[in-house]
């Protein structure tokens, strides 16, 4: 497959193709990422500033991704033209993410560019970030790897279930594999930066308990003195 030229890519180590979900995924060049460090004061100063790099999701990076509602997927055509688009996604396991081509409005009769690009060049990068005016809370997780259609029926069904658990809107869509592509993103490299671990420690605010109208009326009713 043709691959785009990128001065930040290294030559692949020449490993054997990886098998995943019934599709053969050829190992390609590794996308290198910067450390994210900038000028003094631009980033968190505590020990959790740099999350580091790994070959799979850690408990912190998985929690960070699962808390996010969208990611940005970057692909490249065979001629090297880049393309970035927001996507809904689900975490299947520490090595795999998934997204589907759903029924949101799209050009009729055309294969989406992200799919065309992945057919020409299966390499991808995906980023999930957290923005805050308090720059001590800035964080992102950058993932790179190889994509392929979910060829295995069980794997495809598992991906659709995971997407529907995350997005109620998908429960009203058929997401028929014959009409909707389900794409697996096989992780090869995870780079985390910032206070990624905050996603695990952040407490979900508790909902206020609704008090029935009868109870509210009784609460405010005038009390009768005992005889």
KADA-V701349 format. One record per pair of residues at least 24 apart in sequence whose C-alpha atoms are under 8 Angstrom apart, sorted by sequence separation. I is the first residue (numbers start at 1). J is the second residue. If there is no record, write none. Layout:
{{I;J} {I;J}}
This chain:
{{8;32} {66;90} {122;146} {123;147} {66;91} {122;147} {65;91} {122;148} {156;182} {62;91} {85;114} {118;147} {83;113} {118;148} {83;114} {150;181} {62;94} {149;181} {150;182} {149;182} {150;183} {149;183} {150;184} {148;183} {149;184} {58;94} {147;183} {148;184} {57;94} {147;184} {148;185} {56;94} {57;95} {147;185} {56;95} {75;114} {77;116} {78;117} {146;185} {147;186} {77;117} {145;185} {146;186} {76;117} {77;118} {145;186} {146;187} {75;117} {76;118} {78;120} {145;187} {146;188} {75;118} {77;120} {78;121} {144;187} {145;188} {77;121} {143;187} {144;188} {145;189} {76;121} {143;188} {144;189} {75;121} {143;189} {144;190} {75;122} {76;123} {143;190} {75;123} {76;124} {142;190} {143;191} {75;124} {141;190} {142;191} {74;124} {75;125} {141;191} {142;192} {73;124} {74;125} {141;192} {73;125} {74;126} {140;192} {141;193} {73;126} {139;192} {140;193} {72;126} {73;127} {139;193} {140;194} {71;126} {72;127} {139;194} {141;196} {71;127} {72;128} {138;194} {139;195} {140;196} {71;128} {137;194} {138;195} {139;196} {70;128} {71;129} {136;194} {137;195} {136;195} {68;128} {99;159} {100;160} {98;159} {124;185} {65;128} {99;163} {98;163} {92;158} {92;159} {90;159} {92;162} {103;173} {91;162} {102;173} {4;76} {90;162} {4;77} {90;163} {102;175} {3;77} {4;78} {89;163} {3;78} {4;79} {5;80} {100;175} {2;78} {3;79} {4;80} {65;141} {90;166} {1;78} {2;79} {3;80} {4;81} {64;141} {102;180} {101;180} {61;141} {100;180} {101;181} {100;181} {101;182} {100;182} {99;182} {100;183} {98;182} {99;183} {98;183} {99;184} {98;184} {97;184} {98;185} {96;184} {97;185} {96;185} {97;186} {96;186} {97;187} {44;135} {45;136} {95;186} {96;187} {43;135} {44;136} {95;187} {42;135} {43;136} {44;137} {95;188} {31;125} {44;138} {28;123} {43;138} {31;144} {30;144} {30;145} {3;120} {4;121} {2;120} {3;121} {28;146} {1;120} {2;121} {27;146} {1;121} {26;146} {25;146} {25;147} {25;148} {23;148} {23;149} {23;150} {22;150} {23;151} {21;150} {22;151} {23;152} {21;151} {22;152} {21;152} {56;187} {61;192} {55;187} {56;188} {64;196} {67;199} {55;188} {56;189} {57;190} {64;197} {21;155} {55;189} {56;190} {54;189} {55;190} {61;196} {64;199} {53;189} {54;190} {60;196} {61;197} {63;199} {64;200} {53;190} {54;191} {60;197} {63;200} {53;191} {52;191} {53;192} {60;199} {51;191} {52;192} {60;200} {51;192} {52;193} {50;192} {51;193} {50;193} {51;194} {49;193} {50;194} {51;195} {49;194} {50;195} {51;196} {48;194} {49;195} {48;195} {48;196} {48;197} {44;194} {43;194} {44;195} {36;193} {33;191} {35;193} {20;186}}
